[in-house]
Amino acid sequence: MSTPIRANTVLPARREPITLHTADDLKLVGELALPESGEPKATLVCLHPLPTHGGMMDSHIFRKAAWRLPALADLAVLRFNTRGTASEAGRSEGTFDSGKSERFDVAAALEYAEFSDLPNVWLVGWSFGTDLTLVHGLDPLVQGAVLISPPLRWSTEDDLRAWAESGKPVHALIPEYDDYLRPEEARRRFAAIPQAQVTGFPDTKHLWVGKAEDALDAIVGAVAPDVPTPLPRTWDGPSETRQVTIVDS
């Protein structure tokens, strides 16, 4: 019998805690979730929102991505805490560096994905994570980027130009009522990347409260367009219900 997929529903997957090792000798806490069987269609490397404002690997869109997308879309989901960030899984070593030294964190995640032979790697940034994506994520391994609520706070015109010249796909998901960058302004700013697709989301705010399903559908549509969306909202097989302890970063 089908049961609704709720906020705390965990669908079947192969999940394992991982440790990322940075070039400046830090250990970062993370998790890799893989489809229960077979090879993933694509890999999401998730870069979370600002840790000084509560962002972490358990930020709700990424938590739900890890709990649902291996089963619903055959995707691998790699999420981790950037330096100095804590979640229920633990605290990563180091201290927050306003997006500068975090370049080593992004590189460590991509190195792990490459070493693990994870296929079709996409960066999925949310808020602060979108700046990490645009500034530090243009790596040969990366197939493209999904940017959720990008503030374009630290990203420069040079960063946008580099993505434009790469030709790699960029999908910007822009809430109608975002605190930092709304759809009309986003279309103007992202015009610097001709291949960028800017999609506005009505009645949505920066944190996507109550709108995670829309974000997950858009992510899957970008990285695995052969998977039908909207994704199922019910599940016929085994599942768990899990409560997450929210840790102050």
MOURSUL-V135619 format. One record per backbone hydrogen bond with DSSP energy under -1.0 kcal/mol. NH is the residue of the N-H (numbers start at 1). CO is the residue of the C=O. If there is no record, write none. Layout:
nh: [NH NH]
co: [CO CO]
//
This chain:
nh: [3 5 9 10 11 14 16 18 20 22 25 28 30 31 32 33 34 41 43 44 45 46 47 53 54 55 59 63 64 65 66 67 68 69 72 73 75 76 77 78 79 81 84 85 87 90 92 93 100 103 104 106 107 108 109 110 111 112 113 114 115 116 117 118 122 123 124 125 126 127 129 130 131 132 133 134 135 136 137 139 142 143 145 146 147 148 149 160 161 162 163 164 165 166 167 171 172 173 174 176 177 178 186 187 188 189 190 192 193 196 197 199 201 208 211 215 216 217 218 219 220 221 222 223 224 227 235 240 242]
co: [235 233 6 240 67 34 32 30 28 26 22 20 18 79 16 77 14 74 120 76 122 78 124 50 51 50 56 59 60 61 62 63 64 65 68 69 69 42 33 44 31 29 93 82 90 87 85 27 97 100 101 102 103 104 105 106 107 108 109 110 111 112 114 113 43 144 45 146 47 148 126 127 127 128 129 130 131 132 133 137 139 121 169 123 171 125 173 156 157 158 159 160 161 162 163 145 197 147 199 201 204 175 182 183 184 185 186 189 190 193 170 172 174 205 208 211 212 213 214 215 216 217 218 219 220 224 3 10 8]
//
